Amino acid sequence: MDSMNLLAPLVFVIVALVAGAILKYALKRTVLPYTVGLFAFGLLFGLLDRMGLYGDGSIFQAAVEFAGHIDPDLILYLFLPILIFDAAYELDAHIFRKTLTNATLLSVPGMVVAMFLTGLLMMGVSLFAPQYAQWNWTHALMFGALISATDPVAVVALLKELGVSKRFSTLVDAESMLNDGTGIVLFMLFFGTFTAAGGVDAPVMDFVYVVLGGILLGVIFGWLCLWFITRGHNDPLLQNSAILTSAYLTFFLAQSYMDVSGVIALVGYGLVIAYYGRPRIAPQVNRFMEEFWELATYMANTLIFILVGVVIALQVEASWLDFAILVLVYIGINLVRMAMIALFYPIMKRSGYGLSKREALILCWGGLRGALGLTLALMVSSALPIPEPVRRQVLFLTAGIVTLTLTVNATTIGWLLRRLGLTRVSSAKTYLNYTIHKQLCDNTERYLAELKQNEALQAADWTKVSAFLPTPIPAPEGTVAVQDLVADIRLRILDKERRRYWQLYEKGIISSDSLRRLLMGVEELYDSDGKRPLCERAKLLELPRLPLYLRWRKQSREVLYRWVDRHHATKFVAVYDVARGLLHAQRTSMTLLDELEASGAFGDEDLRKLEGLRSEVRWNIDESEAIMDRIAKHYPSSHRLAITQKTVRMLLSNERATVTQMLHEGLMTPDELQSITEDITKRYKNSTLSRLQRKNG
């Protein structure tokens, strides 16, 4: 029996991952979200044990019992660091910054409003339901605090599957993660009155401490982790191990020792790693990180949703009247969330990217509850000072709300998104997709014609080969507004630019700081949905101004140029680097416009608009070249440093790519690659501008 208890966690993990793989494949072509399928399997897995179908003493019974009576803290400490860090790591920092006001409104005052309204609802239930007569305002507000926080695990997992717009998904992600801090503070304010910890004497100050302390701790650990991994070996395994360990350490210290929000600390940690870490980490390590965290998140999601289902199946006890009250409370909390969002909607529709009425409706219906609320309810169920009926009812209601939001809200939100047109592809995008697909078909047919001329292939059955050509898609019906078409092309150009900047960084042509500035310029244009011209980013190319105290000196302009060149070289090198990156990207954008024009799918009016886009791209090219020429003419020392630094980076990046290729070809062992890579990294650090300046004397 002891050996079975030891193996029970392993058996549960194996069964859960196997079931997850089967469900992932089976649900791929259905409308049922993968996470809902996992939750349903967990319920079934637990109910079969509750009906005694596994047999006493079997390994499956031990596995289910382990999962069904798992310590709630284990759910928090084992799974949340992976899931929250991955969600924060994938947040777009620019979009997050613009949605922060709306997310804060929902997660701070919105949580307080929802808690009081839910508490009022429960006190109303206690007036007409005799079995709820022992509820008081402390119990009601405690329940309101734990059930009002949308669960980051459930929400983040669902949005990834539905593929909603990045702006809206970032708002929902940010709200679900930030309101954890508010929810835990409000929950402990009332739950603490029943425990040895006592209540919270100053809730406002405690909330400020929990949130700001969490952010500060996460940012500090993020920078410490970056400091370590950028000075250690350039080894993907080592760097990912450091990032993973730091994520767990951040959460553990925040929750257990610092008494601040672990989730908010992980958000701060993840944003630092994503925004400042990606450009500082080697490209091959970034690719490895993406694959590693995708796998880790998939496994954590699989286990946690099955765990939630098993816990509910084994621990919940209720009568038919309890189920009737559950339906009433479920309807009530959805109305409460709707009222809360309606209260702040006048502010939210004007803040950041704004919020449309259709998006507000999705925000109401997408307030899923999951493992976080259930974990807090399990804490309540084990608090003996709370009356036993109240403990049982809190656990039942929380489990029921989790079940209903995952089985009703989560399964219908996709339909609601389509019904409201939030996933509808615009006519311009459809037309542009048709144009690109037509170009692909034409290129493939031309290549087939070339193959038919190859003497070595004359014996091929060309009828069968032709069957493998791509299937043409019909031309879209109706007309397309030219301005919509231009806006969509601008967005595609910006997408191409973003990828091009990362390629330039990987090749050493631009620095990490220039990469960040160029990406920010792309994101600012992206905010306008393609309605702003591509040339509206002049701030990227602004040269440093002459200091005020020099403008009054009676010396020739050449003397002043030399003085500024000598003392402000860093600024000029940065501008030169940005201009070079912008120039490379704009030439790539011009190639894209050439390809679109050559497709033959555009009319005369469309071609005239394409020429307008060419003018925008050409303006960027001319401005970049003018800035580079001006620096080369007036600030020769800065120009020389910029070219030198670029050349060194390109040399070392090429060496790194060469040794990686030699490893793939079997000409080098992994140990040899590591030692050479460490040497390259050491030399790369010496390519910083300050060191090059010192070497130049």
Secondary structure by P-SEA (a helix, b strand, c coil): caaaaaaaaaaaaaaaaaaaaaaaaaaccccccaaaaaaaaaaaaaaaaaacccccccaaaaaaaaaaaccaaaaaaccaaaaaaaaaaaccaaaaaaaaaaaaaacaaaaaaaaaaaaaaaaaaaacccccccccaaaaaaaaaaaacccaaaaaaaaaaacccaaaaaaaaaaaaaaaaaaaaaaaacccccccccccccaaaaaaaaaaaaaaaaaaaaaaaaaaaaaccccaaaaaaaaaaaaaaaaaaacccccccaaaaaaaaaaaaaacccccccaaaaaaaaaaaaaaaaaaaaaaaaaaaaaaaccccccaaaaaaaaaaaaaaaaaaaaaaaaaaaaaaaccccccaaaaaaaaaaccccaaaaaaaaaaaacccccaaaaaaaaaaaaaaaaaaaacccccaaaaaaaaccccccaaaaaaaaaaaaaaaaaaaaaaaaaaacccccccaaaaaaaacccccccccccccaaaaaaaaaaaaaaaaaaaaaaaaaaccccaaaaaaaaaaaaaaaaaccccccccccccccccccccccccccccaaaaaaaaaaccaaaaaaaaaaaaaaaaaaaaaaaaaaaaaacccccaaaaaaaaaaaaaaaaaaaaaaaaaaaaaaccaaaaaaaaaaaaaaaaaaaaaaaaaaaaaaccccaaaaaaaaaaaaaaaaaccaaaaaaaac
